[in-house]
C-alpha cells in the first residue's frame, strides 16, 4: 500500500453483480445494511442476463413457435416454413436484456446501493482492492462473493478460434451454421442442440456419459431421447472428443469410444461440457477462504466461508449452477449479515430442460434414492390419455412421484411433457412443505391440464 493512500470503510461489499449478487445486495439494503456492489462489467445482471438465459430463452421461444406451427398441421392448419432473421432475433434479445439491466440499476439506485465497476481481490481477511483503473481500497465489515463460474474450454483444441464456441458464443452467432457439433449432454447442451437443429443446422451431440441428461431418471429422459434421435443428425453417448484441429473447411474433430476412433469436420463446435468457479484473481488465500477440490468456495448452510466475515453464493460455490439457487442463497447471506438466522436448506431445487418435450424434476430422483439406499416407492402416470397433451405434437405427458413408503411423504417429482416447466413449481412447493401423497390426491386440480396426472399419480400411492 502506498503511504497515505485512502482506504474506505464499508459495511457490506458484494463482489459480483449477477443474479445472486444483486439478490444479496437488494435484500441487504431492504434490511438497512449499507451495501456496495463491485462488478467487472459496466452493467448489472452478470453472464446469466447478458450472455445466457435471456438469449437462450428467446431462441427457445422461436423454436417453440415453429414446433407448435408444425403440430398444427395435424389439426388441419397449414403454415409455410418460416424464414429466420438471426440479426433481428439478436436485437430482440438485446432489447430485453437492456430493459432488465436497466431495471436492476433502478432498483439499486432506489435502495442507495452504490455500484462500482472493476475487478476486486482480497488483500486480507477484511481488505479488498479494486486495481483496474484508479486503485481503490476497502475495509469491510462483511463481504459476499458472487463471482459465478465460467465455461471450461473444449479438450484438445486451439486456445482461440471463432469456430469453437462456449455457450456464450453460441448465443451470438450471426448465421445458422450448416453443421454443428455440441459437446456435452447436460441441460444447456441439449437445449442448444435442439435450438440449432430446429433452426436448420445439422447437429451432432456427443457426451461422455452413457446417456444424455445423466442427472435425471432414464424413464423421464426417454421421450426426449427419442425426439432427439429424429431431430439431430447423430447422438454419440459414451464418447469423448480427443482433439480439435482447425482446417480451411471447418473444425476437424477426433472422437473416441469403445468402438474405436472417428474423425468428422464441422462448421462450428460448441463446448458446454462443464464450468469452473470464478475464484482466480480473488486471492482467496489472503482472506483465509478455503476452496474445495474443484476450486469452488466451501460454505456452510448460512453461506459463510471459512472466514466468518465473508460469504459466498451461487455458482462460485459449485454445482448445481442454477440462477434460482444463487438468488435464494443471496437472500440467505444478506439476512444472516443483517443479524438473522436464515439457512439455505432447500429440499427441492427445480431443474428444467426447455426442450420438446420439456423435462423437469425436483427433490430426490429414483436413481439417487437407489444409489444412497433410501427406501422409496415410485408411481408413474404416462401416455396420451391426458387431454393436456392432445393435439400438441408432443409425446404423451409423464408424471412420476418418488414417495417414502412408510410416511408417504413426497421425496421427489419428475415431469415430462407440455407444461412441465410451470408445474414443477407446484411440486417444489409440495416438497418444501413436507406434503404427503394424500395432500396431492385430495387437491382439486384443473381439467384439462398437465396437473391432472399429478393428482392421479398421487392417488396410485395407496392402491
C-alpha positions in Angstrom: 0.0 0.0 0.0 1.2 3.5 -0.9 1.7 5.7 2.2 -1.2 8.0 2.6 -3.4 6.0 0.2 -7.1 6.3 1.3 -8.9 3.2 2.5 -12.7 3.4 2.5 -14.8 1.8 5.3 -17.9 0.0 4.1 -20.4 -2.2 5.9 -21.0 -4.8 3.2 -19.4 -5.3 -0.2 -20.9 -7.7 -2.7 -18.4 -8.9 -5.3 -20.3 -9.7 -8.5 -23.5 -8.1 -9.9 -25.1 -11.2 -11.4 -28.5 -12.7 -10.2 -27.0 -13.8 -6.8 -25.1 -10.7 -6.1 -28.0 -8.4 -6.9 -30.3 -10.5 -4.8 -27.9 -10.3 -1.9 -27.4 -6.5 -2.2 -31.1 -5.7 -2.6 -32.1 -7.8 0.3 -29.3 -6.4 2.5 -30.4 -2.8 1.6 -34.0 -3.7 2.4 -32.8 -4.7 5.9 -31.0 -1.5 6.4 -27.4 -2.7 5.6 -25.2 -0.2 3.7 -24.2 -2.1 0.6 -21.7 -1.7 -2.3 -21.6 -3.9 -5.4 -18.3 -4.3 -7.2 -18.5 -5.9 -10.7 -16.2 -6.4 -13.7 -19.0 -5.5 -16.1 -20.2 -1.9 -16.6 -23.8 -3.0 -16.2 -25.6 -5.3 -13.8 -27.0 -8.8 -14.5 -23.9 -10.9 -15.0 -23.4 -13.5 -17.6 -26.7 -15.1 -16.8 -28.5 -12.0 -18.1 -26.1 -10.6 -20.7 -24.8 -13.9 -22.2 -27.1 -16.7 -21.1 -30.6 -17.0 -20.0 -32.4 -14.3 -21.9 -30.7 -15.0 -25.2 -31.2 -18.7 -24.9 -34.9 -18.4 -23.8 -35.5 -16.0 -26.7 -34.2 -18.7 -29.2 -36.2 -21.4 -27.4 -39.3 -19.3 -27.8 -38.8 -19.1 -31.5 -38.3 -22.9 -31.7 -41.5 -23.4 -29.7 -43.4 -21.3 -32.1 -42.0 -23.4 -35.0 -42.9 -26.6 -33.3 -46.5 -25.5 -32.5 -46.9 -24.4 -36.1 -45.7 -27.8 -37.3 -48.0 -29.6 -34.9 -51.0 -27.6 -36.1 -50.9 -29.5 -39.4 -52.5 -32.4 -37.5 -55.5 -30.2 -36.8 -55.8 -29.0 -40.4 -53.9 -25.7 -40.1 -51.1 -25.3 -42.6 -48.2 -22.8 -42.4 -45.3 -22.2 -44.8 -41.8 -22.8 -43.5 -40.6 -19.7 -41.6 -37.5 -17.7 -42.5 -35.2 -16.8 -39.6 -33.8 -13.3 -39.4 -30.9 -14.0 -37.0 -29.9 -10.4 -36.7 -33.5 -9.4 -35.7 -33.6 -12.2 -33.2 -30.4 -11.0 -31.5 -31.7 -7.4 -31.5 -34.9 -8.6 -29.8 -33.0 -10.5 -27.2 -30.7 -7.5 -26.7 -33.6 -5.2 -26.1 -35.0 -7.5 -23.4 -31.5 -7.7 -21.8 -31.2 -3.9 -21.8 -34.6 -3.5 -20.1 -33.8 -6.0 -17.4 -30.4 -4.5 -16.7 -31.9 -1.0 -16.5 -34.5 -2.3 -14.0 -31.7 -3.7 -11.8 -29.9 -0.4 -12.0 -33.1 1.4 -11.0 -33.7 -0.9 -8.0 -30.2 -0.4 -6.8 -30.4 3.4 -7.1 -33.7 3.4 -5.2 -32.1 1.5 -2.3 -28.9 3.6 -2.3 -26.7 0.7 -3.4 -23.5 2.0 -5.0 -22.3 0.1 -8.0 -18.5 0.2 -8.7 -17.1 -1.2 -11.9 -13.8 -3.2 -11.5 -12.2 -6.4 -10.5 -11.9 -6.9 -6.8 -9.3 -9.0 -4.9 -8.6 -9.6 -1.3 -5.6 -8.1 0.5 -6.5 -9.6 3.9 -9.4 -11.0 5.9 -11.2 -7.6 5.9 -9.5 -5.8 3.0 -10.3 -5.5 -0.7 -8.6 -3.7 -3.5 -10.0 -2.7 -7.0 -7.0 -2.4 -9.1 -8.2 -1.8 -12.7 -8.4 2.0 -13.1 -7.6 4.2 -10.1 -6.7 1.9 -7.2 -9.3 1.9 -4.5 -9.2 0.0 -1.2 -12.0 -1.1 1.1 -12.1 -2.2 4.7 -15.3 -4.1 5.1 -17.4 -5.5 8.0 -18.9 -8.2 5.8 -18.4 -9.4 2.2 -20.3 -11.6 -0.2 -18.6 -13.3 -3.1 -20.9 -13.8 -6.1 -18.4 -14.1 -9.0 -20.1 -17.1 -10.7 -18.5 -19.7 -12.9 -17.1 -19.8 -16.5 -17.3 -22.5 -19.2 -14.5 -24.9 -19.5 -12.6 -24.9 -22.8 -13.1 -27.9 -25.1 -10.5 -30.7 -24.9 -7.6 -30.7 -27.3 -8.5 -27.6 -29.3 -6.8 -24.3 -30.1 -7.0 -21.7 -27.4 -8.9 -19.3 -29.5 -11.0 -19.8 -32.6 -14.1 -18.2 -34.0 -15.4 -21.6 -34.9 -15.0 -23.2 -31.5 -17.6 -21.7 -29.1 -18.8 -21.9 -25.5 -22.5 -21.3 -24.6 -21.9 -17.5 -24.7 -20.6 -17.6 -28.2 -23.3 -19.9 -29.4 -25.9 -17.3 -28.5 -24.1 -14.6 -30.5 -23.8 -16.4 -33.9 -24.6 -14.2 -36.8 -25.7 -17.0 -39.0 -27.1 -20.6 -38.7 -24.1 -23.0 -39.4 -24.7 -25.8 -41.8 -23.1 -28.4 -39.4 -22.5 -28.1 -35.7 -21.1 -30.4 -33.0 -22.3 -29.9 -29.5 -20.0 -31.3 -26.8 -22.0 -32.0 -23.6 -25.2 -33.8 -22.9 -26.3 -31.7 -19.9 -29.3 -29.3 -19.9 -27.6 -26.5 -21.8 -26.0 -28.8 -24.4 -29.3 -30.5 -25.1 -31.2 -27.2 -25.3 -28.7 -25.6 -27.7 -28.6 -28.7 -29.8 -32.4 -28.7 -30.1 -32.4 -25.0 -30.9 -29.9 -25.1 -33.7 -31.4 -28.3 -35.2 -34.8 -26.6 -35.3 -33.3 -23.5 -36.9 -31.8 -25.6 -39.7 -28.3 -26.9 -38.6 -27.3 -30.5 -39.0 -26.4 -31.1 -35.3 -24.3 -33.9 -33.7 -24.4 -34.2 -30.0 -21.6 -36.0 -28.1 -21.4 -36.8 -24.4 -19.0 -38.8 -22.2 -22.0 -40.1 -20.2 -23.9 -43.3 -21.1 -26.9 -41.1 -22.0 -28.0 -37.5 -22.2 -29.2 -35.7 -19.0 -27.5 -38.3 -16.8 -28.7 -36.5 -13.6 -32.3 -37.2 -14.4 -34.0 -40.6 -14.3 -33.7 -42.6 -17.5 -37.5 -43.1 -18.0 -38.1 -39.4 -17.7 -35.5 -38.7 -20.4 -36.6 -41.4 -22.8 -39.2 -39.4 -24.7 -36.8 -36.6 -25.2 -34.0 -39.0 -26.3 -36.4 -40.4 -28.9 -37.2 -36.9 -30.1 -33.6 -36.0 -30.4 -32.9 -39.1 -32.5 -35.4 -37.7 -35.0 -34.2 -34.0 -34.7 -30.4 -34.4 -34.7 -28.1 -35.8 -37.2 -26.5 -38.0 -34.6 -26.3 -38.6 -30.8 -23.0 -40.1 -29.6 -23.2 -41.2 -26.0 -20.2 -42.7 -24.1 -17.9 -40.9 -26.4 -15.2 -38.3 -25.8 -13.6 -35.7 -28.0 -9.8 -36.2 -28.1 -8.8 -33.4 -30.4 -9.9 -30.4 -32.4 -7.9 -29.2 -35.4 -8.9 -26.1 -37.4 -8.8 -26.5 -41.1 -9.8 -24.4 -44.0 -13.1 -26.2 -44.5 -14.0 -26.3 -40.8 -13.0 -27.9 -37.5 -11.8 -31.5 -37.7 -12.9 -33.4 -34.6 -11.5 -36.6 -33.3 -13.9 -38.9 -31.3 -13.1 -42.0 -29.3 -15.4 -44.6 -27.7 -15.4 -48.4 -27.1 -15.9 -48.9 -30.8 -12.7 -47.1 -31.7 -11.9 -43.6 -33.1 -13.5 -41.4 -35.8 -13.0 -38.1 -37.5 -15.5 -35.5 -38.7 -15.4 -31.9 -39.9 -18.0 -29.3 -38.6 -18.6 -25.7 -39.4 -18.9 -24.9 -35.7 -18.1 -26.7 -32.4 -20.0 -25.8 -29.3 -18.5 -26.9 -26.0 -20.8 -27.0 -22.9 -19.3 -29.9 -21.0 -18.5 -28.2 -17.7 -17.8 -25.0 -15.8 -15.3 -23.7 -13.3 -15.9 -21.4 -10.3 -14.5 -17.9 -10.8 -12.1 -17.7 -7.9 -9.0 -16.9 -10.0 -7.7 -13.4 -9.2 -9.7 -13.1 -5.9 -6.6 -14.0 -3.8 -8.9 -16.0 -1.5 -5.9 -17.3 0.4 -5.1 -13.8 1.7 -8.7 -13.7 3.1 -8.3 -17.2 4.6 -11.1 -18.6 2.4 -10.9 -22.3 1.8 -11.7 -23.9 -1.6 -12.8 -27.4 -2.3 -11.0 -29.9 -4.5 -12.7 -28.4 -7.6 -11.7 -24.9 -6.8 -15.2 -23.8 -5.6 -15.6 -22.0 -2.3 -16.6 -24.0 0.7 -19.7 -22.6 2.6 -22.0 -23.7 5.4 -25.8 -23.6 5.4 -25.7 -19.8 6.1 -23.4 -19.3 3.1 -20.5 -18.5 5.4 -16.9 -19.3 4.3 -14.0 -20.3 6.5 -13.6 -16.6 7.0 -16.6 -15.7 9.3 -16.8 -12.2 7.7 -17.0 -13.5 4.1 -20.0 -15.3 2.5 -20.2 -16.9 -0.9 -23.2 -17.7 -3.1 -24.2 -19.1 -6.4 -22.0 -20.8 -9.0 -18.8 -19.9 -7.2 -19.8 -22.4 -4.5 -20.1 -25.2 -7.1 -22.8 -27.3 -8.6 -25.7 -27.1 -9.4 -25.3 -24.0 -11.5 -28.8 -22.5 -11.2 -29.9 -18.9 -11.2 -32.6 -19.7 -8.7 -30.1 -21.2 -6.3 -27.9 -18.1 -6.5 -30.8 -15.8 -5.8 -32.0 -17.8 -2.8 -28.5 -18.1 -1.3 -28.1 -14.3 -1.8 -31.1 -13.6 0.3 -29.9 -16.0 3.0 -26.5 -14.4 3.1 -28.0 -10.9 3.4 -30.4 -11.9 6.1 -27.6 -13.5 8.1 -25.4 -10.4 7.7 -28.3 -8.3 9.0 -28.4 -10.4 12.1 -31.0 -13.0 11.1 -30.8 -16.8 11.5 -31.6 -17.8 7.9 -30.2 -21.0 6.3 -30.2 -22.5 2.8 -32.0 -25.8 3.3 -33.9 -26.2 0.1 -35.4 -29.6 -0.2 -36.3 -29.1 -3.8 -34.2 -27.3 -6.4 -36.2 -27.4 -9.6 -34.3 -28.5 -12.7 -35.9 -27.7 -16.0 -34.8 -28.6 -19.5 -36.6 -26.4 -22.1 -36.8 -28.9 -24.9 -39.5 -30.8 -26.9 -40.8 -32.4 -24.7 -39.7 -30.3 -21.8 -38.4 -32.1 -18.7 -38.4 -31.0 -15.1 -37.6 -32.6 -11.8 -37.0 -31.7 -8.2 -36.1 -33.4 -4.9 -34.6 -36.9 -5.0 -34.6 -38.8 -8.3 -35.3 -42.5 -8.3 -31.7 -43.3 -9.3 -30.4 -41.1 -6.4 -32.6 -43.0 -3.9 -31.3 -46.3 -5.2 -27.6 -45.2 -5.1 -27.7 -44.0 -1.5 -30.1 -46.7 -0.2 -33.1 -44.5 0.6 -36.3 -46.5 0.9 -38.8 -45.3 -1.8 -42.0 -46.0 -3.6 -42.5 -44.9 -7.3 -45.7 -44.2 -9.0 -45.9 -43.1 -12.7 -48.6 -41.9 -15.0 -47.8 -41.6 -18.6 -49.3 -41.9 -22.1 -51.5 -39.8 -24.3 -54.6 -40.2 -22.2 -54.3 -36.8 -20.6 -56.1 -34.0 -22.6 -53.2 -31.7 -21.7 -51.0 -33.2 -24.4 -53.7 -33.8 -27.0 -53.1 -32.2 -30.4 -49.8 -30.5 -29.3 -47.4 -32.7 -31.4 -45.6 -34.0 -28.3 -45.3 -37.4 -26.8 -47.7 -38.2 -24.0 -47.0 -36.5 -20.7 -45.3 -38.4 -18.0 -45.6 -37.7 -14.2 -43.5 -39.5 -11.7 -43.6 -39.4 -7.9 -40.9 -40.7 -5.5 -42.5 -41.3 -2.1 -41.4 -42.5 1.3 -43.0 -46.0 1.6 -43.7 -45.5 5.4 -44.9 -41.9 5.8 -46.0 -41.4 2.2 -44.1 -38.1 2.2 -43.1 -36.8 -1.2 -39.3 -37.2 -1.8 -39.2 -36.2 -5.5 -41.2 -35.4 -8.6 -40.4 -35.8 -12.3 -42.3 -34.4 -15.2 -42.0 -34.7 -19.0 -44.4 -33.1 -21.4 -46.3 -29.8 -22.0 -46.4 -27.5 -19.0 -43.6 -29.3 -17.1 -41.6 -26.1 -16.6 -44.6 -24.4 -14.9 -46.0 -27.4 -13.0 -42.6 -28.2 -11.3 -43.2 -25.1 -9.2 -46.2 -26.8 -7.6 -44.1 -29.9 -7.0 -41.3 -27.9 -5.4 -43.8 -26.2 -3.1 -45.3 -29.5 -2.1 -41.8 -30.9 -1.2 -40.8 -27.8 0.7 -44.0 -28.0 2.8 -43.4 -31.7 3.6 -46.6 -32.8 1.7 -47.7 -36.4 1.6 -49.2 -38.1 -1.4 -52.7 -37.7 0.1 -52.3 -34.0 0.1 -51.9 -34.0 -3.7 -54.5 -36.7 -4.2 -57.1 -34.7 -2.3 -56.3 -31.4 -4.1 -58.9 -30.4 -6.8 -56.7 -29.8 -9.9 -57.8 -28.1 -13.1 -59.0 -30.0 -16.2 -57.8 -30.4 -18.8 -54.2 -29.5 -17.7 -50.8 -31.1 -17.1 -51.6 -31.1 -13.4 -54.3 -33.8 -13.7 -51.8 -36.7 -14.0 -50.0 -35.3 -10.9 -53.2 -36.0 -8.8 -53.6 -39.4 -10.5 -50.0 -40.4 -9.6 -50.6 -39.4 -6.0 -53.8 -41.5 -5.9 -51.9 -44.5 -7.1 -49.7 -44.5 -4.0 -52.2 -46.3 -1.8 -53.6 -48.6 -4.5 
